[in-house]
Amino acid sequence: MKMTKEIREQIETIMNEVCGGAWYESEMTEEMCEKVCERCPYSGKCYEMGIMWGCSNWEESMGEEL
């Protein structure tokens, strides 16, 4: 499976809710990224599904390491 527009939108909606606004306008903390994963319907399956490569939350959690 690959990252689709619908999956990305679901994840980014959760990110916005956790951040209290537009996630890309604020600095996401490690704690915020963890909260997003806790609420994500794909959590725990993202690696086996191969969708982490297109996941905005995963990219944010990787920070400069990415």
C-alpha positions in Angstrom: 0.0 0.0 0.0 1.2 3.5 -0.6 0.3 6.8 0.9 -2.8 8.2 -0.7 -4.3 11.7 -0.6 -7.1 10.5 1.7 -4.7 8.9 4.2 -2.4 12.0 4.2 -5.5 14.2 4.9 -6.6 12.0 7.8 -3.2 12.2 9.4 -2.9 16.0 8.8 -6.3 16.5 10.3 -5.1 14.7 13.5 -1.9 16.8 13.4 -4.0 20.0 13.3 -6.1 18.9 16.2 -3.1 18.0 18.3 -1.4 21.3 17.5 -4.5 23.4 18.0 -4.2 24.9 14.5 -2.2 24.5 11.4 0.6 22.0 12.3 2.9 23.4 9.6 2.8 26.8 11.3 3.9 25.6 14.7 6.9 23.6 15.9 5.8 20.1 16.6 7.3 18.6 19.7 8.1 14.9 20.2 5.2 14.7 22.5 2.8 16.1 19.9 4.1 13.6 17.3 3.5 10.8 19.7 -0.1 12.0 20.4 -0.7 12.0 16.7 0.5 8.4 16.4 -1.7 7.4 19.3 -4.8 8.7 17.5 -3.8 7.6 14.0 -5.9 4.7 12.6 -2.7 3.4 10.8 -0.5 3.5 13.9 1.5 0.3 14.4 0.8 -0.7 10.7 2.5 2.2 9.0 5.9 0.5 8.6 4.4 -2.8 7.3 2.1 -0.8 5.0 5.0 1.3 3.8 3.1 4.6 4.3 5.5 6.2 6.7 7.5 7.6 3.8 4.7 10.0 2.9 3.5 10.6 6.4 3.8 14.3 7.5 3.8 13.3 11.1 6.6 10.8 10.6 8.6 13.4 8.7 8.1 15.9 11.4 9.2 13.4 14.1 12.4 12.7 12.2 13.3 16.4 12.1 16.8 17.1 10.7 17.6 13.3 10.7 15.4 12.9 7.6 
